[in-house]
């Protein structure tokens, strides 16, 4: 075959491959590999037609092989490019290998089709550069149209059903960086094989009903912020899906920085659950994978659910002298002789970003007010770090403000210390609060909370 004929075959092959692949993304999203077969058939017949329009005898094996080898190389190159842009193939290595091998051999079966089309036609002159330019313009136009087609995102990630206490969900079969599954709390964090800081995280915790718009601030730990909110229904429960970007990032941030989080509450199980997806590749593909996982969720299945209500986990704590336990609340709460209060919330699974991440002022204000002691805060809270006897580093915020029950800025004054730490032995985050009327040295609150331990040596 002449160079002009070979160029035309290559251009038509690439244009056909891209157009069929993007069209299949609409109608056959799970069979986009069909584009290789269609492009190989078109290219093989075209090659036979172009060769036999000049020569009426059977084509030598090397001529057929040269046409097949060019298309096979293009199958690998264009297929890899498509995988990087759109991730259409669930097993790209196997798909591209088979496609290249089949494309190399297919011309030996279809070259004769092109010969039969030109059998009654007289021989003509070889194609000129003008024909190549015309075909190149047409092929580039088709490729541009194919690239701009708004095809829906396609998930090429293979999911495997997995069972957890009162929860069934399909997740990728990837290495687990962290995995613990108790009924009252669980963490599953999978590392994306593509590398980098890409992961998929599933968590749940025993909880009262939550507002996703507030809870997303907690799970993002002040390092990410929600830029877009969409309603979500997960296993019949209302929830919300958030697009998360690094705090302060500009619009148009690359996919590498985007994460997707869905939060919902399961009343039958008395648990809040959330999934965070941060995968390599196109954003549309990541969204499609995230949605497939949500569609696979079956919570409140009852399997693995304790017969009695799940016990909340609190640290072991010996209160200072003069403090009495308050049995009227579902928390670990003590009241001191000067109306001081010490409160420990139930632990949450995993290492919360509150332990060491940069916390935004709004999130910190919500954290300090969540104790139910403050309704307003004076100025910026003070922050410091201390270590306990078990070697855990604890983070402490101290703030003064208006006590609950008074008008903002016009009620009794109260000072609060909030202590947060992560327990490596139990892989849980603990939060304690000390509050006292008036003002005091922050060390007073720190010393009151510091004896709490999450495990014994």
Helices and strands as residue ranges (DSSP letters): H 3-27, H 34-52, H 61-86, H 92-117, H 129-148, E 159-164, E 167-172, E 176-181, E 185-191, E 199-206, H 212-220, E 224-234, E 237-246, G 255-257, E 259-266, G 267-269, E 271-278, H 283-295, E 298-299, E 324-325, E 332-335, E 341-344, E 348-349, G 353-355, H 361-369, E 374-377, E 382-387, E 393-403, E 413-423, E 428-437, H 442-450
